[in-house]
Amino acid sequence: MKTGEWNARYRSGERAAEDLDAAPTPLLIETALRLKPGRALDLASGAGRNALWLAEHSWTVTAVDAAEAAIEILRGRAMARGVAVDARVADLEQGEFDIGISSWDLIAICYYLQRNLLAPAKQGVVPGGILLVIVHITDPGEEPTTHRLRPGELKNYFAGWEILHSYEGKPGDAAHQRCVAEIVARRPVDMRVPPQQESKPGL
Ligand SMILES: C[S@@+](CC[C@H](N)C(=O)[O-])C[C@H]1O[C@@H](n2cnc3c(N)ncnc32)[C@H](O)[C@@H]1O
C-alpha cells in the first residue's frame, strides 16, 4: 500500500480492529517487560499501539511512520494519556529517518517489511540491545514479495546475534491473521564484527 492509501485508511477508520482499536502486540509487551526501560524506536509505528504502551511503561520512545494521519492520531492519543512520544512523519523507504548507530536499547518493527531496513536497524541497536521484528510470510506455494518474506528468511538476517525468540506461524496478535515470522534478537556486546559484514544477511 502507498502512503496515500495508508492515510485514507487511518482517516476513515475502516480497519479499526487492526489500526485504531488494536491492543499492543503481545510479543512486544512480553519482551519489554523483561528489559530495563531505556530508549525505544518503533519503526512504521502506525497509530502507536506499541509506542504508547512503551511510553506508559517508562520507555523514552520515538515512533516513525510515513502516514501523517497515523502520526496525528498517535500524537493525540499520547496527549490524551499524558505520555510523551516523539512521533515523526518519515518515509523509511526514502531514507527520511536516520536510525543512527548504537542509539537504541530496543527497536521494534511490527508488521512492516522493508528488507533493506534490517541492516540499519541492527546497527541502530546498542550492543546488548534488542531488535524485535514481526513480518508476514508467504503461504505454501506463494513466492516471496516486497510485503512477505519466505519462511526461514528472517532468521538469516540475525547470524551472530543471540536469538531470544524465533517463531513462524499464526500470529499471537488479535489484530492480524496471516502467518508471521517473529524474531527477538540481542545484539552481541562483542563489537569485533565489522559493520559491513554485519549488514549482510546470512553471514
Ligand atoms: C500494518 S501497519 C503496522 C503498524 C504498527 N507497526 C502495528 O503493529 O500496529 C504498517 C505501517 O507501515 C507504515 N508504512 C508503510 N510504508 C512506510 C514507509 N515507507 N515508511 C514508513 N512507514 C511506512 C504504514 O503507514 C502503516 O502505519
PDBQT file of the ligand as one rigid body, heavy atoms in Angstrom, charges set to zero:
ROOT
HETATM    1  C1  LIG A 301       0.377  -2.918   9.185  1.00  0.00    +0.000 C 
HETATM    2  S1  LIG A 301       0.785  -1.310   9.739  1.00  0.00    +0.000 S 
HETATM    3  C2  LIG A 301       1.666  -1.698  11.218  1.00  0.00    +0.000 C 
HETATM    4  C3  LIG A 301       1.584  -0.603  12.239  1.00  0.00    +0.000 C 
HETATM    5  C4  LIG A 301       2.213  -0.936  13.596  1.00  0.00    +0.000 C 
HETATM    6  N1  LIG A 301       3.607  -1.295  13.491  1.00  0.00    +0.000 N 
HETATM    7  C5  LIG A 301       1.445  -2.025  14.304  1.00  0.00    +0.000 C 
HETATM    8  O1  LIG A 301       1.989  -3.111  14.518  1.00  0.00    +0.000 OA
HETATM    9  O2  LIG A 301       0.286  -1.771  14.648  1.00  0.00    +0.000 OA
HETATM   10  C6  LIG A 301       2.087  -0.816   8.642  1.00  0.00    +0.000 C 
HETATM   11  C7  LIG A 301       2.502   0.627   8.825  1.00  0.00    +0.000 C 
HETATM   12  O3  LIG A 301       3.611   0.871   7.960  1.00  0.00    +0.000 OA
HETATM   13  C8  LIG A 301       3.535   2.209   7.547  1.00  0.00    +0.000 C 
HETATM   14  N2  LIG A 301       4.378   2.370   6.364  1.00  0.00    +0.000 N 
HETATM   15  C9  LIG A 301       4.173   1.871   5.115  1.00  0.00    +0.000 A 
HETATM   16  N3  LIG A 301       5.174   2.243   4.299  1.00  0.00    +0.000 NA
HETATM   17  C10 LIG A 301       6.028   3.001   5.038  1.00  0.00    +0.000 A 
HETATM   18  C11 LIG A 301       7.243   3.665   4.748  1.00  0.00    +0.000 A 
HETATM   19  N4  LIG A 301       7.792   3.629   3.536  1.00  0.00    +0.000 N 
HETATM   20  N5  LIG A 301       7.845   4.362   5.736  1.00  0.00    +0.000 NA
HETATM   21  C12 LIG A 301       7.307   4.398   6.991  1.00  0.00    +0.000 A 
HETATM   22  N6  LIG A 301       6.154   3.790   7.319  1.00  0.00    +0.000 NA
HETATM   23  C13 LIG A 301       5.514   3.095   6.350  1.00  0.00    +0.000 A 
HETATM   24  C14 LIG A 301       2.062   2.423   7.266  1.00  0.00    +0.000 C 
HETATM   25  O4  LIG A 301       1.722   3.790   7.245  1.00  0.00    +0.000 OA
HETATM   26  C15 LIG A 301       1.444   1.654   8.428  1.00  0.00    +0.000 C 
HETATM   27  O5  LIG A 301       1.223   2.510   9.516  1.00  0.00    +0.000 OA
ENDROOT
TORSDOF 0
